[in-house]
Structure formats: C-alpha cells, structure tokens
Amino acid sequence: MPDDYAYINTRVRIMRTRLLDGRSLDSALAAGSYQEFLRVLTETDLAANLRDTTTEQAGLAELDQALSRNLFDTARKVLGFAEGDSKREIQALLMKWDLVNLKTVARGIITGRGTDAILANLIPGGTLKPAALQAAAQSTDLPSAVAAITLSGHPLAAAMRAAAQAYASSNRMLDLEVALDQGYYRHALKVSRDTTLRRYLSREIDITNALIARAGAGQPLDPSLFVPGGKLDAAGYARLSGGDAGGLSDVSAILDAPSLEEAEVAARTALDTATRNLAAGDPEGVGVILDFLRRKEIEIAKLRLIGRGKFYDLPTDQIRREVQA
C-alpha cells in the first residue's frame, strides 16, 4: 500500500459512489412502516450489517448496532488503504470521533447516566479499541476511566488525564472538554504533513474557539480555554467576547447566531462546506477522505433519525424536518 493519497483517494471515490444519494434517502423517508424502512435499507450496501434487525424481537437497539457496525467497518476500510504518514494522518481524522467519545464518557460518568446510556451514545468509527472504550464507560469515576484509556496506550490518553485534572480543579465540564480539545488538536497538528489537512484543522480550531466564545455569551473569555493552532491567536481569541471575529466569516456566523443551537448549526454548515471545498480543490490530498468521512457520518445520523421516526410512526413531514435540520 502506498504512502500517498493518489491510490487511497481512488479507492475512497469508489466508496463514495456507494453512499446513499437523495433518492435512496427519499425512499427511506417514504417507507410506510418501520419494516418497509428496513426493507429499503436491505437493498443498499448496508445490507450485510442488517441481519439482526429483521428478527422478530429486533428493535431500535439492533438498528443502532447495525448502523454503528457499518460506520466502524467503513472507517477501518479507509484506514486499511494507507500506511506510513498518510495512515497516521487518517488516524488523526478518525480520532475526532475518539474525542467526541471521551467527552461522552466523561459527561456520562459525571452526570451519573449509567453504562448503557453512555455506550448507546458512542460513535464507533474512532481508533480507540472497543474494549478500552467499554471499560472507560463502565467506570464509576473519572480516575478509573482515565486509567482504562491510559492502559490502552492511546495517543489521547494524556489529554484525558489533563481533562480529568482540569475538572477536579474547577468542577466545570467546559474545562474538561476544552482540555480534551487542546490535546486532540495538538496531536493532530503534530502528525499532519499534508497542507490541506493542516488548513482544515486550522479552520476547525477557529470554529471550536468561536463555539467556546459563543457559549460564554459575551463574557470575558478565560485564556486557559483557548485552543491554539488556528488563524486566531490568543489575542484574537480574547477579542471574540466583544464580537470581533477577526475577519473570519465562519466565526462571525457562530458569534452572531441567535442561540447556541443555531451556533452549532452554523459550525456544522461551515465544516461541511470546508470539506467539500477541500475535496474539490485538492483531489490528490486528504480532502477527498475528509469529505467522504463527513458524508458517511451524516448518512448514518440521518438513517438513525429516519429509523426512529418510522419505529414510533411519526409523520413523514416531521421526520423530514428533523433530517434536514
């Protein structure tokens, strides 16, 4: 396997043709029942993962597991195309899901949600070994979860330790989550040799800082919550509290959003646009993979929403609005 993106992107472009298009999603939305929805999916590339969803006692849990397996298999397949530097860069992309999962585990432990609830909200496409992630989710306190991740030898173990220490010092969830962000982006930038990837990570970091500032609702920003690596430096981050976006349109859209929910939508829209533009502008770089993985994640999320809607017999128009949100 080569250590460049020409070969990898050729394979990924083939995989992209197998993503569900608008017509397939419309067919899933138009299904008259949950069973018909499953039948529609069995006519797609997801069929191999759906065997357990059609048994007599099967329900949403089996659908979630099937979709999770499909996302996991897809991520592993993409990673399997690469070696050397390109493999480390793709792993860094997949670690974004590890970052989300570590936040989910920590949040679940702190709020006492329980193992089952935590596991149900994990994204299976990352690089953490499932056994390590499950051990962390089963932990009764943060130090035990940190120990489970540390034993795995994962690159984000140090970030998890720092996050737990930050929470122990302040008792604020935001401090924990930002410590994880800082550790992830530090690692991702360290392994990135591809100019396109570094440019994308820089944009993602600016958007992350904008969301932190938006959550502060115009209050003076804590400099310890700054995530370095984007176009905004520490001084630019401090000015976000006054609405100064530093000339960055993506950041401005987040700061100007009427609510935190709409700020999150603006952030997702900006990242969707960024991955599409990178894929089109650098066909021999990592942008093609970035765009594909993001599209795949969105596909799975939409199918979860449609599946839940059909299972509970919600009106099709209501499901459609949720999918398009």
Secondary structure, DSSP 4 states (H G I P E B T S, - for coil): --SSHHHHHHHHHHHHTTS--HHHHHHHHH-SSHHHHHHHHHTSTTGGG-GGGSSTT--HHHHHHHHHHHHHHHHHHHHHT--HHHHHHHHHHHHHHHHHHHHHHHHHHHHT--HHHHHHT--TTSSS-HHHHHHHHT-SSHHHHHHHHHHHT-TTHHHHHHHHHHHHHH--HHHHHHHHHHHHHHHHHHH---HHHHHHHHHHHHHHHHHHHHHTTTSPPPGGG---SSS--HHHHHHGGGT--TT-HHHHHHHT-SSHHHHHHHHHHHHHHHHHHHHHH-TTSTHHHHHHHHHHHHHHHHHHHHHHHHHTT--HHHHHHHHH-
